[in-house]
Amino acid sequence: MTRFRAVAIGVSSGGVQALSRLIGALPASFPLPILIVQHIGPEAGDGLARLLDAHGPLHVKEADEGDTPRPGHVYLAPPNYHLLVETDGQLSFSADPPVSYARPSIDVLFESAAEAFGPALIGIVLTGANHDGSRGLARIKELGGLVIVQDPADAEAPQMPAAALAATTVDRVVPLAAMAA
């Protein structure tokens, strides 16, 4: 994994269970920062970050403006803000209108992370009930990153993984149980 600098994950319906399983299966020595957009309501607090933090050895937190992602740490988009990666690698937020009916939007994270990390980015689309993330995943692939999609047959909500598969050529399609490996 030495060629990679970050992992960006997009997830929606069924995401709490999927993220709990995935984050909980990663080792404490995981060498990359993980950036996550989980579709959440604008009034949600930091409960998801606390829940995921308790599920495994990686430190999980809601992202803060200006964070520089560190290896072995997980950063969640805060409610009602798009999470972006600046060209210097720092995290920032936007209150721009929803994209694909979502704020935070997976496409916004994926597209900004693709510009920041280029071929050193791994993009992952998990379970979800819309098409958010498919355009951003295509951008990650276009810039040479590695793209992985949860097998739609394995997803609680298969629409988002299916849209990602229709949008670009992916490197791997895997069930959630095999994702950590």
C-alpha positions as CSV (number, residue, x, y, z in Angstrom):
1,M,0.0,0.0,0.0
2,T,3.0,2.3,0.0
3,R,1.9,4.1,-3.2
4,F,-1.3,5.3,-1.6
5,R,-1.7,8.3,0.7
6,A,-5.4,8.1,1.6
7,V,-8.7,6.2,1.5
8,A,-12.0,8.0,0.8
9,I,-15.2,6.1,1.5
10,G,-18.8,7.0,0.5
11,V,-21.8,5.3,2.1
12,S,-25.5,6.0,2.7
13,S,-28.4,3.7,3.6
14,G,-27.1,0.8,5.7
15,G,-23.9,2.6,6.3
16,V,-23.7,2.5,10.1
17,Q,-23.6,-1.3,10.1
18,A,-21.3,-1.4,7.0
19,L,-18.8,1.1,8.5
20,S,-18.9,-0.6,11.9
21,R,-17.9,-3.9,10.3
22,L,-15.3,-2.4,8.0
23,I,-13.6,0.0,10.5
24,G,-13.7,-2.7,13.2
25,A,-11.9,-5.1,10.9
26,L,-8.9,-2.8,10.2
27,P,-5.7,-3.2,12.2
28,A,-4.3,-0.6,14.5
29,S,-1.3,-0.4,12.1
30,F,-3.4,0.7,9.1
31,P,-1.0,3.0,7.3
32,L,-3.4,5.5,5.7
33,P,-5.9,8.1,6.8
34,I,-9.5,7.3,6.0
35,L,-12.0,10.1,5.0
36,I,-15.7,9.2,5.1
37,V,-18.9,10.7,3.9
38,Q,-21.9,9.0,5.5
39,H,-25.2,10.6,4.4
40,I,-26.6,12.0,7.7
41,G,-29.2,14.5,8.6
42,P,-28.3,18.1,9.3
43,E,-29.2,17.8,13.0
44,A,-27.1,14.7,13.6
45,G,-24.4,15.0,16.3
46,D,-21.1,13.2,16.6
47,G,-22.7,9.9,17.7
48,L,-21.5,8.0,14.6
49,A,-17.9,9.0,15.2
50,R,-18.2,7.9,18.9
51,L,-19.8,4.6,17.9
52,L,-17.2,3.8,15.2
53,D,-14.4,4.9,17.6
54,A,-15.5,2.2,20.0
55,H,-15.6,-0.5,17.3
56,G,-11.9,-0.9,16.6
57,P,-8.4,0.1,17.1
58,L,-8.4,3.1,14.8
59,H,-9.1,6.6,16.1
60,V,-12.4,7.9,14.6
61,K,-13.5,11.5,14.9
62,E,-15.6,14.1,13.2
63,A,-13.3,16.1,10.9
64,D,-12.3,19.6,11.9
65,E,-11.6,22.4,9.5
66,G,-7.9,22.5,8.9
67,D,-7.2,18.9,10.0
68,T,-4.2,17.3,8.2
69,P,-5.2,13.6,7.9
70,R,-2.9,11.2,9.7
71,P,-2.3,7.5,9.1
72,G,-4.5,5.2,11.1
73,H,-7.1,7.9,11.8
74,V,-10.6,8.1,10.4
75,Y,-12.3,11.4,9.6
76,L,-16.1,11.7,9.2
77,A,-17.8,14.5,7.4
78,P,-19.7,16.6,9.9
79,P,-23.5,17.0,9.5
80,N,-24.7,19.6,7.0
81,Y,-21.3,20.3,5.5
82,H,-19.5,19.0,2.5
83,L,-16.0,17.6,3.4
84,L,-13.2,18.6,1.0
85,V,-9.5,17.9,0.7
86,E,-7.5,21.0,-0.3
87,T,-4.5,20.6,-2.6
88,D,-2.1,20.8,0.4
89,G,-4.0,17.8,1.9
90,Q,-5.8,19.7,4.7
91,L,-9.5,19.2,5.3
92,S,-12.0,21.9,4.8
93,F,-15.8,22.3,4.7
94,S,-18.3,23.9,2.4
95,A,-22.0,24.8,3.0
96,D,-22.6,24.9,-0.7
97,P,-26.0,23.5,-1.8
98,P,-26.6,19.7,-1.6
99,V,-25.2,17.5,-4.4
100,S,-27.3,14.5,-5.3
101,Y,-29.7,15.6,-2.6
102,A,-27.0,15.3,0.0
103,R,-24.8,17.5,2.2
104,P,-22.4,16.1,2.9
105,S,-22.0,14.7,-0.6
106,I,-19.7,11.8,-1.5
107,D,-19.0,13.2,-4.9
108,V,-17.7,16.4,-3.4
109,L,-15.3,14.5,-1.1
110,F,-14.2,12.1,-3.9
111,E,-13.6,14.8,-6.5
112,S,-11.6,17.1,-4.1
113,A,-9.6,14.1,-2.8
114,A,-8.9,12.9,-6.4
115,E,-7.5,16.4,-7.2
116,A,-5.4,16.4,-4.0
117,F,-4.0,12.9,-4.1
118,G,-4.3,11.8,-7.7
119,P,-3.1,8.2,-8.2
120,A,-2.3,7.9,-4.5
121,L,-6.0,7.7,-3.5
122,I,-8.2,4.7,-2.9
123,G,-11.9,5.4,-3.4
124,I,-14.6,3.0,-2.0
125,V,-18.3,3.1,-2.5
126,L,-20.4,1.1,-0.1
127,T,-24.1,0.5,0.4
128,G,-26.5,3.3,-0.4
129,A,-29.9,4.1,-2.1
130,N,-28.9,6.8,-4.6
131,H,-26.2,7.6,-7.1
132,D,-24.0,9.9,-5.0
133,G,-20.3,8.9,-5.3
134,S,-20.5,7.5,-8.9
135,R,-19.3,10.7,-10.5
136,G,-16.5,11.2,-7.9
137,L,-15.4,7.6,-8.2
138,A,-15.1,8.0,-12.0
139,R,-12.9,11.1,-11.3
140,I,-10.7,9.1,-8.9
141,K,-10.3,6.4,-11.6
142,E,-9.6,9.1,-14.3
143,L,-6.7,10.5,-12.2
144,G,-5.2,7.0,-11.7
145,G,-6.5,6.1,-8.2
146,L,-7.7,2.7,-7.1
147,V,-11.5,2.2,-7.1
148,I,-13.3,-0.4,-5.1
149,V,-17.1,-1.0,-4.9
150,Q,-19.1,-3.2,-2.5
151,D,-20.7,-6.0,-4.4
152,P,-24.3,-4.8,-4.9
153,A,-25.7,-8.2,-4.1
154,D,-24.0,-7.9,-0.7
155,A,-25.1,-4.3,0.0
156,E,-28.1,-3.5,2.2
157,A,-29.0,-0.9,-0.4
158,P,-27.6,-1.9,-3.8
159,Q,-28.4,1.2,-5.8
160,M,-25.3,3.3,-4.9
161,P,-22.8,0.4,-5.7
162,A,-24.7,-0.4,-8.9
163,A,-24.5,3.3,-10.0
164,A,-20.8,3.3,-9.3
165,L,-20.3,0.2,-11.4
166,A,-22.2,1.8,-14.2
167,A,-20.2,5.0,-14.0
168,T,-16.7,3.8,-14.3
169,T,-14.4,0.7,-14.7
170,V,-13.6,-0.4,-11.1
171,D,-10.6,-2.3,-9.9
172,R,-12.3,-4.5,-7.5
173,V,-15.9,-5.5,-6.6
174,V,-15.9,-7.2,-3.2
175,P,-18.4,-8.2,-0.4
176,L,-18.1,-6.1,2.7
177,A,-16.6,-9.0,4.7
178,A,-13.6,-9.0,2.3
179,M,-13.2,-5.2,2.1
180,A,-10.7,-4.8,5.0
181,A,-8.3,-7.3,3.4
